[in-house]
């Protein structure tokens, strides 16, 4: 097959899936190009993880001003200007987006600006103007906020996460529809800056995909902070006027109520960007909008791969990156490990307190009929949490009764998103709770709570 | 002051030894250098010489029992001394599968320090001694890594995740028998879950007499090592095979000629080794070893010959064959084989072959393929020399022909390199004068 292509690999989309894949390809000696219609770095860097974390950090700095007053320091917040917060988040995003551009260049990946559409098994057209060909094509076009009829985004009064990240002025009253992690992270940000926040969730738990017991830790703190959370509540109508928005909601007992606010944020999930990519033209199979992929992320068309949010795996940046690596290694004839196991993907929610998990929730284990045991340890038992004034939290390990294999772990509390990795490494390498239990942890650290939870699984937690 | 007598590594690969016979009884006086007991190691039965002086106060491991390296096998001291404390320690240590501090000391301080135990895969001769010594001094042996109870230590040095170990324990599966598919061959949960012991061979439906009962034959430590080493080689080294037939007329007459002038005839195997060494000199890539990140090309041509020593295979090694004559090689080979048959080979005499020859011609085997003997990367399997009709031009001739098969580790030796070596070897045997080239 002596066919000549412009590139070995053409990647469509330069988010954390696409750009990592392109760089990995170049490391493996493949000539790669990457097509991006917006800015390098995709949603994650530009209108997702990164700017939101910049906002969260500043929100936390701002909300902890109170701590200073207990030291007799009064901070004059008169000069507070949210547009500065916004600008800082943009600086972070731009810095990293440039960083991606630099990395691509350094690795010899060609960056092509424009909208890429697959026109044949080996060809992508760019803005319908020119075509590039590749031995392999990789679809990494990601996802966008899900829009629901009746609540369409105008990005002024009815905003998506993108609109929320682009706010230059704080609203005084905000309604958030959807209490998933995006909704709750913004509830956390806005509440920290003093915005009156109401979250409306149709299911009967905020963060409905997370472990109920762990979520309860967060729920109590959110409530204490004055975030209003209406669970089991349906939004049934929306009216907009110059003054703001009016949302009609229906509580579990059928009672209707009207909520008013300056703006409504709709955060009810994300939709894969699989429409404008030309997938149907070449016969790439999709299911409910998501691309069907094999063990190494091959689509139904030979030579075309798909990774990240366009596939049915969890919509997370770190998942997309890993999938990109696996797909490219497979193209290069390496023997990568197969598809990621969902139980080994950490989920992190950056509220305060934080929530981080691996594996199924306790409710899911019950549903699966899996026999399990549970060990929990409260943050309070680790001296450090008290010393730093964040004693609310817990580490929960779900393990098999017979072998003590770690099935899942949920950490709620300060730094949970960092603490989870010890448990994740243990699970992936098949360490047992006793291995963590017997490992000396530095004192005082929050990690001691992980050790103590593991000891609890072995029946000998000390500080409880 | 009473002291523990520890099982020490009597050979570089020894992980466990079986006490065949105690040469001293409890109460006997022992001088340093006295033989305390005989220990069957992985490859040979060896004398365990005392490094301490005193009275043998207690024998903890009876004849026939096996102990891991570092385990206490007895206690030595002054007569009448109180050894209750030491006994308790020893008991604890065997419970925890233990190799504790004491072992490190024994490996580091014993005056007549026996070759320190090799690391799990350590087969590289040149590095073995210093590295193993370092291992013994700095870190607990692989088997001791987990402090988690006898159940864990019992599986020896098999690389396995803690969960796989626990699962294997619960199911009564010997981890040694499980092939690991995790990182670097680690045994992981799914390996244990998917493991099924080979179905016991059915005796078939013999109508005449009832089949005999299945029999479980305990595996000697030598058998266990052979099994592990060869499996490791076959599963990790990608083998490929090259076959060639050799016209043996010239070798036979050369050997006859030479032997006429010798008081003792040189064996055919010695000739084979000499020819192989000469061919290796011209193709040194064959004399190399895969080291994971690099390839080690050995400076010395040390050729092992697979020998059937009754209780199992052993491969005595004749060192530096490249620079020795066939008579010299034959003399040493004879001595080594004699020792092998008496189970008296020293570890350094049967490990570290850079190239190996296996000759099954005497069994009437025409040709076969052999498994590479690490650290080498190639093994030559030699069949019988048999009169064969050979077409020479338009004539049919009857020629003594020997078939030989070279197994190569493809990671080190590519096909063409192996083929060049093999054809050189064949050409030399067909025309021994080539050795002069």
Interface residues (C-beta under 8 A of the other chain):
Chain A: X402 X403 X404 X405 X429 X430 X431 X432 X434 X435 X438
Chain B: X147 X148 X161 X162 X163 X164 X166 X167 X170 X188 X189
